[in-house]
C-alpha cells in the first residue's frame, strides 16, 4: 500500500520579534533578524490510505503548525513534504476571507482547490445545507461566531471529498447536533479508507476515532505508533506533569524553551 503523506526531517523556524523595527530588520537583513524559535524539529513520518492519525500534545507543541504544513497552508523551513491526492484542512477559520460572504467564500475556496464554476455550482447547495447557518450564508464572515465559521469550513472541506483530511480542533466549537453530524461524516471518510489527521485535546475522541497517534512535545515527535500504545503513555505524562510543583513545571518549560530557541541545527 503506497504512502499518501511523506515527511522527512521537517523543520519550521520562526524569528521572534519584540518591536516593528525588529520585524523590518528581519525583512532586509541577510538571514533575518531576531531570536530563532523552532516550532518543529526533525519531523519524519508517513501515512497510508486508511490511516487515522491523532495529534496529541500540550498547547504549544506544534500540532497546528504540523497540520498546516501537511495541508500546504504554510511551508516548512527545511525538509521534504510530499502528499499524494487532494488535501483539505478543517480548522475554525482556515481559508475563510472575513470580508467576503459565506457564499463567496464557498466559491473562492473551491476555486483555489481547482474546481470549475459548474462543479462549484453543483456542490454549493450541499455545502449550504450541511453548514446550516441560515441567512448568514449571504453575510460577511466577519459577522460569524466561531461556531459558524467552523460549520462553514467543515461543510466546504468534506463536500469537496478530499483524499487527505486534516481536522484541527474544528469539532470543539459549536453545538452538539452539528458535532455529531460532523463525526458521522468523518467516520464515512474513515470507512472509505481516506487518510485523516485529527487534532484534539479530547482523548476520548482520539481513542474512539484514530488508529495511530503522534505525540508532539514542544516541536519534536516524542512517540508515534498505535493509538492504544501512544495515548496511555501521553496520559501518564499529563498526570505526572500536573503533579509537579510550580517550580518543577517552570524548570521543565525553561528546558523545552531552550531547546526551541536556536540550539537545534538544520
C-alpha positions in Angstrom: 0.0 0.0 0.0 1.6 3.3 -1.1 2.0 6.3 1.2 -0.2 9.3 0.8 1.8 11.6 3.1 5.6 11.5 3.5 7.5 13.9 5.8 11.3 13.7 6.1 13.4 15.8 8.5 10.9 18.7 8.6 11.8 21.8 10.5 9.8 25.0 11.0 11.8 28.0 12.2 10.4 31.5 13.1 12.1 34.7 14.2 10.9 36.2 17.5 10.5 39.9 17.4 9.7 42.5 20.2 9.0 45.5 18.0 8.0 46.6 14.5 11.6 47.7 14.0 12.9 44.2 14.5 10.3 42.9 12.0 11.6 45.3 9.4 15.2 44.3 10.1 14.1 40.7 9.6 12.9 41.5 6.1 16.0 43.4 5.0 18.9 41.6 6.7 20.5 38.5 5.1 19.5 35.6 7.2 16.8 37.6 9.0 16.9 39.3 12.4 15.7 38.1 15.8 15.9 35.1 18.1 15.3 31.8 16.4 12.3 29.7 17.5 11.9 26.2 16.2 8.1 25.3 16.2 9.0 21.9 14.7 12.3 20.0 14.7 13.3 16.8 12.7 9.7 15.6 12.0 9.6 12.4 9.9 6.5 10.3 9.4 4.5 8.6 6.8 0.8 7.9 6.4 -1.1 5.5 4.1 -4.8 5.2 2.9 -6.9 4.2 5.9 -4.6 5.7 8.5 -6.4 7.9 11.0 -3.7 9.7 13.0 -4.3 11.7 16.1 -2.0 14.5 17.1 -1.7 14.8 20.8 0.4 17.2 23.0 0.1 20.1 25.3 -0.5 23.6 24.0 2.5 25.0 22.1 3.7 21.5 21.0 3.4 22.3 17.2 0.2 20.3 16.4 -1.4 23.1 14.4 1.9 24.1 12.7 2.4 20.5 11.6 -1.2 20.3 10.4 -0.8 23.5 8.3 2.4 22.2 6.8 0.8 18.9 5.7 -2.1 20.9 4.3 0.2 23.2 2.3 -1.0 26.3 4.2 2.5 27.2 5.4 5.9 26.0 4.0 8.4 24.0 6.0 11.8 25.8 6.6 13.6 22.7 5.6 13.0 19.0 4.9 10.6 17.4 2.4 6.8 17.3 2.5 5.0 15.1 -0.1 1.3 14.5 -0.3 -0.5 12.3 -2.9 -4.0 13.4 -3.7 -6.2 16.4 -2.8 -5.7 17.7 0.7 -8.2 19.6 2.8 -7.9 21.2 6.2 -10.7 21.9 8.6 -9.9 24.5 11.2 -12.1 27.1 12.8 -11.0 29.9 10.4 -9.0 28.1 7.8 -9.1 29.6 4.4 -12.0 31.9 5.1 -11.9 35.6 3.9 -13.6 37.6 6.6 -14.6 40.4 4.2 -16.5 38.0 1.9 -19.9 36.4 2.4 -20.2 32.7 3.2 -21.4 32.0 -0.3 -18.5 33.9 -1.8 -16.1 32.0 0.4 -17.5 28.7 -0.9 -16.7 29.8 -4.5 -13.3 31.2 -3.6 -12.1 28.2 -1.6 -13.4 25.7 -4.2 -11.7 27.7 -7.0 -8.4 27.5 -5.0 -8.9 23.8 -4.8 -9.1 23.6 -8.6 -12.8 23.1 -9.1 -14.6 24.7 -12.1 -17.5 27.1 -11.9 -20.1 24.5 -12.9 -18.7 22.0 -10.4 -18.9 24.6 -7.6 -22.5 25.5 -8.6 -23.4 21.8 -8.3 -21.7 21.4 -4.9 -23.0 24.7 -3.4 -26.5 23.6 -2.3 -25.0 20.6 -0.4 -22.4 22.8 1.3 -25.0 25.3 2.4 -27.4 22.6 3.6 -24.6 20.9 5.6 -23.3 24.2 7.2 -26.9 25.0 8.2 -26.2 28.7 9.1 -29.4 30.1 7.5 -29.4 33.6 6.1 -25.9 34.2 7.4 -24.6 32.4 4.2 -25.0 35.8 2.5 -23.5 37.9 5.3 -19.8 38.7 5.6 -17.8 36.1 7.6 -16.6 38.8 9.9 -20.1 38.7 11.4 -19.9 35.0 12.1 -19.4 33.4 15.5 -16.5 30.9 15.9 -19.0 28.1 15.7 -20.5 29.4 12.4 -17.0 29.7 10.9 -16.3 26.1 11.9 -19.5 24.9 10.4 -18.9 26.6 7.0 -15.3 25.5 6.9 -16.2 21.9 7.7 -19.1 21.8 5.2 -16.8 23.0 2.4 -13.9 20.7 3.3 -16.0 17.5 3.5 -18.1 18.2 0.4 -15.1 18.5 -1.9 -14.3 14.9 -0.9 -10.6 15.1 -0.3 -8.1 12.2 -0.3 -6.3 13.6 2.8 -8.4 15.3 5.5 -6.9 17.3 8.4 -9.2 18.3 11.3 -7.7 20.8 13.7 -9.9 21.2 16.8 -12.8 22.2 14.5 -15.3 20.0 16.3 -14.7 21.6 19.7 -16.7 24.7 18.7 -20.4 24.7 18.0 -23.5 22.7 19.1 -23.7 19.0 19.8 -26.0 18.3 16.9 -23.6 19.6 14.4 -20.7 17.9 16.1 -22.5 14.6 15.8 -23.3 15.2 12.2 -19.6 16.1 11.5 -18.4 13.0 13.3 -20.7 10.8 11.2 -19.3 12.3 8.0 -15.7 11.7 9.3 -16.5 8.1 10.1 -17.8 7.7 6.5 -14.4 9.0 5.3 -12.7 6.6 7.6 -14.7 3.7 6.2 -13.8 4.8 2.6 -10.1 4.4 3.5 -9.1 8.0 3.3 -6.0 9.4 5.2 -7.1 11.5 8.1 -5.2 13.6 10.6 -7.1 14.6 13.8 -6.0 17.2 16.2 -7.8 17.2 19.6 -7.3 17.6 23.3 -10.2 15.2 23.8 -8.6 11.8 24.5 -11.9 10.0 24.3 -12.3 11.2 20.6 -8.7 10.3 19.8 -9.2 6.8 21.2 -12.5 6.1 19.5 -11.7 7.6 16.1 -7.9 7.1 15.5 -5.8 4.0 14.9 -2.5 5.8 15.2 -1.2 8.7 17.3 1.7 11.2 17.1 2.7 12.6 20.5 4.3 16.0 19.9 6.4 17.5 22.7 7.4 21.1 22.0 8.1 20.7 18.3 9.5 17.1 18.4 7.9 13.7 18.0 8.0 12.1 21.4 6.3 8.9 20.1 4.4 7.6 17.0 2.6 4.4 16.8 -0.7 2.6 17.5 -3.1 4.8 19.5 -3.6 2.1 22.1 0.2 2.3 22.9 0.9 6.1 22.5 -2.1 7.6 24.2 -1.7 5.8 27.5 1.9 6.9 27.7 0.9 10.5 26.9 -1.8 10.4 29.6 0.8 9.2 32.1 2.9 12.2 31.2 0.0 14.5 31.7 -0.7 13.1 35.1 3.0 13.4 36.1 3.2 17.0 34.8 0.1 18.0 36.7 1.5 16.5 39.9 4.7 18.7 39.6 5.2 21.6 41.8 5.1 25.1 40.2 8.9 25.3 40.4 9.3 21.9 38.7 6.9 22.9 35.9 8.8 26.2 35.4 12.1 24.2 35.1 10.5 21.9 32.6 9.2 24.8 30.5 12.6 26.6 30.6 14.3 23.4 29.3 12.0 23.0 26.3 12.2 26.7 25.5 16.0 26.4 25.5 15.7 23.5 23.0 13.4 25.6 20.7 15.5 28.7 20.8 18.2 28.1 18.3 20.1 25.2 19.8 18.7 22.9 17.1 20.6 22.8 13.8 19.2 22.3 10.3 
